[in-house]
Amino acid sequence: MRNFESIRRHLKAADFNTTEHGADLICIELSLEQGTRHQAIFLSELDDDDGRPYLRVSTAVSPITGLDARRALIFNWQSRVGYLAIGDLDGVPHLQLCENRPYEGLDAAEIDRLVLEIGGLGDRMERSLSAGGDLF
């Protein structure tokens, strides 16, 4: 995958349930656990300081109000994939699970794996932090 447009074409061909939010943001509505849970995953492009393009895969996990930051930081330390960040969602700060990858070396299988891994892990975190809720 050389650019965001090639990723967009792949996601559509792979039959993910996608919606587009402008030229540089795609949302995938991932169905989990035989359709009983759902998770929205966002893919966007960002550049590093040298101008190299990266793919960002992210999902909202929980509003930060009332969130136990210690639990989130323990997760961050133990995680092998993804990292936690605070991002804005409709004007409200939310805990986000993110992964950034340079386009170099990305192929269709890796993109599929990232979507499923970040989506599944984000849903498990959401369930844990929201007493079983399924907001995202």
Buried (B, 14 or more C-beta within 10 A) or exposed (E): BEEBEBBBEBBEEEEBEBEEEEEEBBBBEBEBEEEEBBBBBBBBBEEEEEEEBBBBBBBBBBBBEEBEEEEBEEBEEEBEEBEBEEBEBEEEEBBBBBBBBEBEEBEBEEBBEBBBBBBBBBBBBBBEBBEEEBBB
